[in-house]
Amino acid sequence: MDQLTVAGPRRGSGALLTGYLLGGLVVLALSIAIGITFGPADLSVRDVYAVVFEHLGFGQANISRIKEGIVWEIRLPRTLLAAVCGAGLALCGTIMQSLLRNPLADPFVLGISSGASTGAVVVVVLGIGAGAISLSAGAFGGALLSFALVMLLAVGAGGGTSRVILAGVAGTQLFSALTSFIVISSADAEQTRGVLFWLLGSLSGTDWTDVLVCGSVTLTGLAVCWSQARALDAFTFGEGAAASLGVSVRWVRIVLFGVTALITAVLVSAAGAIGFVGLVLPHAARFLVGPGHRQLVPVAALAGAIFLVWVDAVARTVFAPAEIPIGVVTALIGVPAFALIMFRMRGTR
């Protein structure tokens, strides 16, 4: 198998893990605090923090309601959702790479992103369900449909990790083709531009409901995955070895695949397709704390959260007031990082 444990030695002592987690939480908090100060609006750093403190019950901001809304209703929920998406995607990548024993697996290997894209364009372009359901709801439905189809194909082919990957590739191609067909045949120029921007990943239009829903699902998924850390460690040596160690292989795979599918579907429905976070960040986390999943799972989530907060800040400020799709920035950063990871892995074979 491709090695998943070559990125770093086993350094996951309790004290070191605590240090990484506390340090990561501090860096994340500082990143969010800095990230909400970025934006095209004419707002000083003092104004931004005055609004936050006012809503937390400390003093009065004494600025216009428009500026207050920019900070509290636009910048802060968007930055928080970036952190949630980064954590969730990195978590899903970590779990899938372990379950599939494949360092190239990421949250989109099951075709979930493509299914979500199809669900979104069905609502936006074809108008099916428009008015009754939102774009996010359509994307969520498409993501779950895609996951169900991939699992059906994998089970029909006899199961196994390699068949799941192949079924994911087939599902991705199918739903990508459906999305392209719908856009080309039915969308006007304005719809096409909007759909393509969303497909590349966008956190614009985020509200507190998105943060609450995505945050709740991601935190619950993190707790479930962390509780299965020992089982994930056993999967490193293969399903047979895991079964011999008393792990219920089928049950663990069903639960964790279901959790990762749900997290990815919710995040994609809110933010579109954001690539490379789930592919690269788990490797960076392994380099820091080693392959043990009790350490790896929370550290990968923190690393993903910090990473995407800064990526979002770059995406909305580099060409302000124009905005770059966040998926474009993650690809520009992720491809060189992934090439470096592959080079390091080659040197350790």
C-alpha positions as CSV (number, residue, x, y, z in Angstrom):
1,M,0.0,0.0,0.0
2,D,1.0,3.6,-0.3
3,Q,2.5,4.7,3.0
4,L,0.4,7.0,5.2
5,T,2.9,6.9,8.1
6,V,6.0,8.2,6.5
7,A,5.4,11.9,7.1
8,G,6.7,11.9,10.7
9,P,7.7,9.8,13.7
10,R,5.5,8.9,16.5
11,R,5.6,12.0,18.6
12,G,2.1,12.0,20.0
13,S,2.8,12.1,23.8
14,G,0.0,13.6,25.9
15,A,2.0,16.7,26.8
16,L,3.0,17.4,23.2
17,L,-0.6,16.9,22.0
18,T,-1.9,19.3,24.6
19,G,0.7,21.8,23.5
20,Y,-0.3,21.4,19.8
21,L,-4.0,21.8,20.6
22,L,-3.6,24.8,22.9
23,G,-1.2,26.4,20.4
24,G,-3.5,25.6,17.5
25,L,-6.5,27.1,19.3
26,V,-4.6,30.3,20.1
27,V,-3.5,30.6,16.4
28,L,-7.0,29.9,15.2
29,A,-8.5,32.5,17.5
30,L,-5.9,35.1,16.4
31,S,-6.4,34.2,12.7
32,I,-10.2,34.7,13.0
33,A,-9.6,38.0,14.9
34,I,-7.3,39.2,12.1
35,G,-9.4,37.8,9.3
36,I,-12.5,39.8,10.2
37,T,-10.6,43.0,9.8
38,F,-10.0,42.3,6.1
39,G,-12.5,43.5,3.5
40,P,-13.3,46.3,1.0
41,A,-15.5,48.3,3.3
42,D,-14.1,51.4,4.9
43,L,-13.9,50.0,8.4
44,S,-11.0,50.6,10.9
45,V,-9.7,47.8,13.1
46,R,-11.1,49.7,16.1
47,D,-14.6,49.8,14.5
48,V,-14.5,46.1,13.8
49,Y,-13.6,45.1,17.3
50,A,-16.0,47.6,18.8
51,V,-18.9,45.9,17.0
52,V,-17.8,42.4,18.2
53,F,-17.5,43.6,21.8
54,E,-20.9,45.3,21.6
55,H,-22.6,42.1,20.5
56,L,-20.7,40.2,23.3
57,G,-22.1,42.7,25.8
58,F,-19.2,45.0,26.3
59,G,-19.8,48.7,25.6
60,Q,-21.3,50.5,22.5
61,A,-19.8,50.5,19.0
62,N,-21.3,54.0,18.1
63,I,-21.0,53.4,14.3
64,S,-23.6,53.1,11.6
65,R,-26.0,50.2,11.4
66,I,-24.6,49.4,7.9
67,K,-21.0,49.1,9.1
68,E,-22.2,47.1,12.1
69,G,-24.0,44.7,9.8
70,I,-20.9,44.3,7.6
71,V,-18.9,43.1,10.6
72,W,-21.5,41.0,12.5
73,E,-23.7,39.7,9.6
74,I,-21.1,39.3,6.9
75,R,-17.4,39.2,7.9
76,L,-17.7,37.3,11.2
77,P,-20.0,34.5,10.0
78,R,-18.0,34.1,6.8
79,T,-14.7,33.8,8.7
80,L,-16.1,31.4,11.2
81,L,-17.6,29.3,8.3
82,A,-14.2,29.2,6.7
83,A,-12.7,27.8,9.9
84,V,-15.5,25.2,10.1
85,C,-15.1,24.2,6.4
86,G,-11.4,23.9,6.8
87,A,-11.7,21.7,9.9
88,G,-14.4,19.5,8.4
89,L,-12.7,18.9,5.1
90,A,-9.3,18.2,6.7
91,L,-11.1,15.8,9.1
92,C,-12.8,14.0,6.2
93,G,-9.6,13.7,4.3
94,T,-7.8,12.2,7.4
95,I,-10.5,9.6,7.9
96,M,-10.8,8.6,4.2
97,Q,-7.1,8.2,3.8
98,S,-7.0,5.9,6.7
99,L,-10.1,3.9,5.8
100,L,-9.1,3.5,2.2
101,R,-5.4,3.2,3.0
102,N,-4.7,5.6,0.2
103,P,-2.7,8.8,0.7
104,L,-4.5,10.4,-2.4
105,A,-8.0,10.0,-0.9
106,D,-9.9,13.2,0.0
107,P,-13.5,14.1,0.8
108,F,-14.4,14.2,-2.9
109,V,-13.2,10.7,-3.8
110,L,-16.8,9.4,-3.3
111,G,-18.2,11.8,-5.8
112,I,-20.0,13.9,-3.2
113,S,-18.8,17.2,-4.6
114,S,-20.0,16.3,-8.1
115,G,-23.4,15.2,-6.7
116,A,-23.8,18.4,-4.8
117,S,-23.0,20.4,-7.9
118,T,-25.7,18.6,-9.8
119,G,-28.2,19.2,-7.1
120,A,-27.4,22.9,-7.0
121,V,-27.8,23.4,-10.8
122,V,-31.0,21.5,-10.8
123,V,-32.5,24.1,-8.5
124,V,-30.8,27.2,-9.9
125,V,-30.9,26.4,-13.6
126,L,-33.8,24.0,-14.1
127,G,-35.9,25.6,-11.4
128,I,-36.9,22.2,-10.0
129,G,-38.0,22.8,-6.4
130,A,-37.2,26.5,-6.7
131,G,-39.1,28.4,-4.0
132,A,-39.6,25.3,-1.9
133,I,-35.9,24.5,-1.4
134,S,-32.7,26.5,-1.5
135,L,-29.6,26.0,-3.5
136,S,-27.9,24.6,-0.4
137,A,-30.8,22.1,0.1
138,G,-30.5,21.0,-3.5
139,A,-26.8,20.6,-3.2
140,F,-27.2,18.6,0.0
141,G,-29.7,16.3,-1.7
142,G,-27.5,15.8,-4.7
143,A,-24.5,15.0,-2.5
144,L,-26.4,12.3,-0.6
145,L,-27.8,10.8,-3.8
146,S,-24.2,10.6,-5.2
147,F,-22.9,9.0,-2.0
148,A,-25.8,6.4,-2.1
149,L,-25.1,5.6,-5.7
150,V,-21.3,5.2,-5.1
151,M,-21.9,2.9,-2.1
152,L,-24.4,0.9,-4.2
153,L,-21.9,0.5,-7.0
154,A,-19.1,-0.5,-4.5
155,V,-21.3,-3.1,-2.8
156,G,-22.5,-4.5,-6.1
157,A,-18.9,-4.9,-7.2
158,G,-18.0,-6.9,-4.0
159,G,-17.0,-4.1,-1.6
160,G,-13.4,-3.4,-0.7
161,T,-11.5,-0.1,-0.6
162,S,-10.2,-0.2,-4.2
163,R,-13.8,-0.7,-5.5
164,V,-15.0,2.2,-3.4
165,I,-12.4,4.4,-5.0
166,L,-13.3,3.2,-8.5
167,A,-17.0,3.7,-7.8
168,G,-16.2,7.2,-6.6
169,V,-14.4,8.0,-9.8
170,A,-17.4,6.7,-11.8
171,G,-19.8,8.7,-9.7
172,T,-17.7,11.8,-10.0
173,Q,-17.6,11.5,-13.8
174,L,-21.4,10.8,-14.0
175,F,-22.5,13.8,-11.9
176,S,-19.9,16.1,-13.5
177,A,-21.2,15.2,-16.9
178,L,-24.8,15.8,-15.7
179,T,-23.8,19.2,-14.3
180,S,-22.1,20.3,-17.5
181,F,-25.0,19.1,-19.6
182,I,-27.6,21.1,-17.6
183,V,-25.5,24.3,-17.6
184,I,-24.7,24.1,-21.3
185,S,-28.2,23.2,-22.4
186,S,-30.4,25.3,-20.1
187,A,-28.5,28.1,-18.4
188,D,-28.2,31.7,-19.6
189,A,-25.0,33.7,-19.3
190,E,-25.7,35.1,-15.8
191,Q,-26.8,31.8,-14.4
192,T,-23.7,30.1,-15.9
193,R,-21.4,32.6,-14.3
194,G,-23.1,32.3,-10.9
195,V,-23.1,28.5,-10.9
196,L,-19.4,28.3,-12.0
197,F,-18.4,30.7,-9.3
198,W,-20.2,28.6,-6.7
199,L,-18.7,25.4,-8.1
200,L,-15.2,26.8,-7.6
201,G,-16.0,27.4,-3.9
202,S,-17.4,30.6,-2.4
203,L,-18.2,31.7,1.1
204,S,-20.0,34.8,0.0
205,G,-23.6,35.1,1.3
206,T,-22.7,33.2,4.5
207,D,-25.1,33.7,7.4
208,W,-25.2,32.6,11.0
209,T,-27.5,29.7,10.1
210,D,-24.8,28.3,7.8
211,V,-22.3,28.6,10.7
212,L,-24.6,26.9,13.2
213,V,-25.6,24.0,10.9
214,C,-22.1,23.3,9.5
215,G,-20.5,23.8,12.9
216,S,-22.8,21.4,14.6
217,V,-22.4,18.7,12.0
218,T,-18.6,19.1,12.0
219,L,-18.2,19.1,15.8
220,T,-20.4,16.0,16.1
221,G,-18.4,14.3,13.3
222,L,-15.2,15.2,15.0
223,A,-16.3,13.6,18.2
224,V,-17.4,10.4,16.5
225,C,-14.2,10.1,14.5
226,W,-12.0,10.8,17.5
227,S,-13.9,8.1,19.5
228,Q,-12.9,5.6,16.8
229,A,-9.2,6.5,16.9
230,R,-8.0,3.1,18.0
231,A,-10.0,1.4,15.2
232,L,-8.5,3.8,12.7
233,D,-5.0,3.0,14.0
234,A,-5.8,-0.7,13.4
235,F,-6.9,0.0,9.8
236,T,-3.4,1.2,9.1
237,F,-2.3,-2.5,8.9
238,G,-5.3,-3.5,6.7
239,E,-8.8,-4.7,7.3
240,G,-7.7,-8.3,8.1
241,A,-5.4,-7.0,10.9
242,A,-8.0,-4.7,12.2
243,A,-10.5,-7.6,12.4
244,S,-8.0,-9.7,14.2
245,L,-7.6,-6.9,16.8
246,G,-11.3,-7.0,17.5
247,V,-12.4,-4.1,15.4
248,S,-15.8,-4.5,13.8
249,V,-14.6,-3.6,10.3
250,R,-17.9,-3.4,8.5
251,W,-19.6,-1.3,11.3
252,V,-16.7,1.1,11.6
253,R,-16.5,1.6,7.9
254,I,-20.2,2.2,7.6
255,V,-20.3,4.7,10.4
256,L,-17.2,6.7,9.4
257,F,-18.0,6.7,5.7
258,G,-21.5,7.9,6.6
259,V,-20.1,10.6,8.9
260,T,-17.5,11.9,6.3
261,A,-20.2,11.9,3.6
262,L,-22.6,13.9,5.8
263,I,-19.9,16.4,6.8
264,T,-18.8,16.9,3.2
265,A,-22.3,17.2,1.9
266,V,-23.2,19.9,4.4
267,L,-20.0,21.8,3.8
268,V,-20.3,21.6,0.0
269,S,-23.9,22.7,0.1
270,A,-22.9,25.8,2.1
271,A,-19.6,26.7,0.4
272,G,-19.3,24.9,-2.9
273,A,-16.4,22.6,-4.0
274,I,-13.2,23.5,-2.1
275,G,-10.4,21.2,-3.2
276,F,-7.0,20.1,-1.7
277,V,-7.8,20.9,1.9
278,G,-8.8,17.3,2.6
279,L,-5.9,16.1,0.5
280,V,-3.0,18.1,1.8
281,L,-3.7,19.1,5.4
282,P,-3.8,15.5,6.8
283,H,-0.3,15.0,5.5
284,A,0.9,18.2,7.2
285,A,-0.8,17.1,10.5
286,R,1.0,13.7,10.2
287,F,4.3,15.4,9.9
288,L,3.6,17.3,13.1
289,V,2.2,14.5,15.4
290,G,2.8,11.2,13.6
291,P,0.2,8.7,12.5
292,G,-1.7,8.0,15.7
293,H,-5.3,9.1,15.2
294,R,-6.0,10.2,18.8
295,Q,-3.5,13.0,18.0
296,L,-3.9,13.2,14.3
297,V,-7.7,13.8,14.1
298,P,-7.9,17.0,16.3
299,V,-4.6,18.4,15.0
300,A,-5.7,17.9,11.3
301,A,-9.0,19.7,12.0
302,L,-7.2,22.6,13.7
303,A,-4.7,22.9,10.8
304,G,-7.5,22.9,8.2
305,A,-9.4,25.6,10.1
306,I,-6.4,27.9,10.4
307,F,-5.5,27.3,6.7
308,L,-8.9,28.1,5.3
309,V,-9.3,31.2,7.4
310,W,-6.2,32.7,5.8
311,V,-7.1,31.4,2.3
312,D,-10.5,33.1,2.6
313,A,-8.8,36.4,3.7
314,V,-6.6,36.2,0.7
315,A,-9.4,35.3,-1.7
316,R,-11.5,38.4,-0.8
317,T,-8.7,41.0,-0.5
318,V,-6.1,40.4,-3.2
319,F,-8.3,41.9,-6.0
320,A,-10.8,43.7,-3.7
321,P,-13.6,44.7,-4.3
322,A,-13.6,41.7,-6.7
323,E,-13.4,38.3,-5.1
324,I,-11.5,35.1,-6.1
325,P,-13.3,31.8,-5.7
326,I,-11.8,30.2,-2.6
327,G,-11.3,26.9,-4.5
328,V,-8.9,28.6,-6.9
329,V,-6.7,29.8,-4.1
330,T,-6.7,26.4,-2.4
331,A,-5.6,24.8,-5.7
332,L,-2.8,27.4,-6.3
333,I,-1.5,26.6,-2.8
334,G,-2.4,23.0,-2.7
335,V,-0.8,21.7,-5.9
336,P,2.8,22.8,-5.0
337,A,2.2,21.5,-1.4
338,F,1.0,18.2,-2.7
339,A,4.0,17.9,-5.0
340,L,6.3,18.5,-2.1
341,I,4.5,15.8,-0.1
342,M,4.8,13.3,-2.9
343,F,8.5,14.1,-3.2
344,R,9.0,13.5,0.5
345,M,7.0,10.2,0.3
346,R,9.1,9.0,-2.6
347,G,12.3,9.6,-0.6
348,T,11.0,7.4,2.2
349,R,10.0,4.3,0.3
